[in-house]
């Protein structure tokens, strides 16, 4: 039994339920290794430590508890979470026994005995002693993740594109993601400068998790990377997360950003998004394509953007919105989903759209803000 003892403690149902919710996303869904469908409970000091891992990420959180006897046990995560969340918000008394391995749970007039697993069998939660630690303010991190993470690839045909590239240099950080059809790049300021520059590839799922756990945290989030650059430890107020890093080289993103344009339009984000959503209703049957045509104003009148879509079976539609347009008249077509997601990621009232030709990538950025750029490949259509 490796020195583990049974354990005995009490805590509040609300706190325990919240803790189980935090580690829930790290519980393995597919049982390649059945033990990873369990949660490890460790009573230590005046806290109950909860840990779960799916071998890509591990999440640990702590629940304040009155511990009578320190010890550990592993039990099925889903079962325990569902049971605890169904209980009244009162004190929960927990007792773990190791021979046989059973967890006794009592709360108000409810009780359960849950068959557990020897804690020794639970995969060790990796520890990270890294040389490079970066701190990012929560608001800056939240914005960066929201603007970038959705652009990462979701299928594993090119594993490197399922990661988000993080670059740390001086007092700046860059997050970049691409899926072969679009690229999102956010530049932000670190809470304090890093000693050494660094770049790593972090799974997009890990960052989505970080975003979920940020809550209303005010303290900077700490990222520590192992010397071998294969793991990162992310410290949040609510939890600690250890994630595998992805091997491989992320494409040189700066080469993918067009440096020139023939047409530049400044458009209100809300109007543009509304018109795009309208067009996407017809685009659903027309392979999801939305066409944009940019018409510069004549003699001081504002320019306009025409947003249209059509489908052989259903019909067609067309909408127009005002825009400030410099350069020449132009047209370009995009996937309606990619266009909506690009516009949805822009912070601010106005978006700048730049294009060169109908067959070269379109560039989206917030007006007057250099921190974010989004590049989308065009769709080839018969005009």
Secondary structure, 3 states (H helix, E strand, C coil): CCCCCCEEEEEEHHHHHHHHHHHHHHCCCCCCCHHHHEEEEEEECCEEEEEEECCCEEEEEEEECEEEECEEEEEEHHHHHHHHHCCCCCEEEEEEEECCEEEEEEECCEEEEEEEECHHHCCCCCCCCEEEEEEECHHHHHHHHHHHHHHCCCCHHHHHHHEEEEEEECCEEEEEEECCCEEEEEEEECCCCCCCCEEEEEEHHHHHHHHHHHCCCCCCEEEEEECCCCEEEEECCCCEEEEEECCCCCCCHHHHCCCCCCEEEEEEHHHHHHHHHHHHHHHCCCCCEEEEEEECCCCCCCEEEEEEEEECCCEEEEEEEEEEEEECCEEEEEEHHHHHHHHHCCCCCEEEEEECCCCCCEEEEECCCCCEEEEECCCCCCC
